[in-house]
Structure formats: C-alpha cells, structure tokens
C-alpha cells in the first residue's frame, strides 16, 4: 500500500516582489541615470535651501525617534 505524497513537498518558497516597471518591459531607469538626475536637481537648489531642508528633516527624524522610544516604553510597561 502506497502513502499519498504531499503535493507541496517539492515547492520552494517564493518571495513576491510585486509588479515593477522593469517587469512591464524594462521601463525602469538605471541607478546611474537616477543619480545624475538627482545631482542635477540638487545643483539647482541654493545651499541655504538645502541646509534648511536638511535641518527640518533631521529635526523631524529626532521627533519620530523620541515618539518611537515613548511608544516602546509604554509597551514595556
């Protein structure tokens, strides 16, 4: 008497990466092209504006970290 084999024994887990632009036909830009465009965009912005954006993002990041730490403390209690 043979025991029925599990159909999924040979299946390997596959990570679902979703639909990307490269899957549609290679429409995704290369990282070199993206870096070049980013550098061109940055060069059009004044130094003062860049510093201001950086400081605002840093402050926001600090606030988010503080909030996350408070939430973790509440969870620990």
C-alpha positions in Angstrom: 0.0 0.0 0.0 1.5 3.4 -1.0 1.1 6.5 1.1 -0.1 9.6 -1.0 2.7 12.1 -1.2 2.2 15.7 -0.2 1.9 17.7 -3.5 3.8 20.7 -2.0 6.8 18.8 -0.9 8.9 19.9 -3.8 7.6 23.5 -3.8 10.1 26.1 -2.7 9.1 29.4 -1.1 9.0 32.3 -3.5 9.2 35.9 -2.5 6.5 38.1 -4.1 8.2 41.2 -5.3 5.1 42.7 -6.9 4.8 44.4 -10.2 7.7 46.6 -11.0 8.4 48.8 -14.0 11.1 46.5 -15.1 8.6 43.7 -15.3 6.5 45.8 -17.7 9.2 46.0 -20.3 12.3 47.4 -18.8 11.0 50.9 -18.3 12.9 51.4 -15.0 15.8 53.8 -15.2 19.3 52.7 -14.3 20.7 53.8 -10.9 23.3 55.9 -12.8 20.6 57.8 -14.6 18.7 58.4 -11.4 21.9 59.6 -9.6 22.7 62.0 -12.4 19.1 63.5 -12.3 19.3 63.8 -8.5 22.6 65.6 -8.7 21.3 68.0 -11.4 18.3 68.7 -9.2 20.4 69.4 -6.2 22.7 71.8 -8.1 19.7 74.0 -8.9 18.9 74.5 -5.2 20.7 77.1 -3.2 23.0 76.0 -0.3 20.7 77.8 2.2 17.7 75.9 0.9 19.5 72.5 1.1 20.7 73.3 4.7 17.1 74.3 5.7 15.7 71.1 4.2 18.3 69.0 5.9 17.8 70.6 9.3 14.0 70.2 9.0 14.4 66.5 8.1 16.9 66.0 10.9 14.5 67.6 13.5 11.6 65.5 12.2 13.7 62.4 12.5 14.6 63.2 16.1 11.0 63.8 17.0 10.0 60.5 15.4 12.7 58.6 17.2 11.6 60.2 20.5 8.0 59.2 19.8 9.0 55.6 18.9 11.0 55.4 22.2 8.0 56.6 24.2 5.8 54.0 22.5 8.3 51.3 23.2 8.4 52.4 26.9 4.6 52.2 27.1 4.7 48.7 25.6 7.3 47.5 28.1 5.1 48.7 31.0 
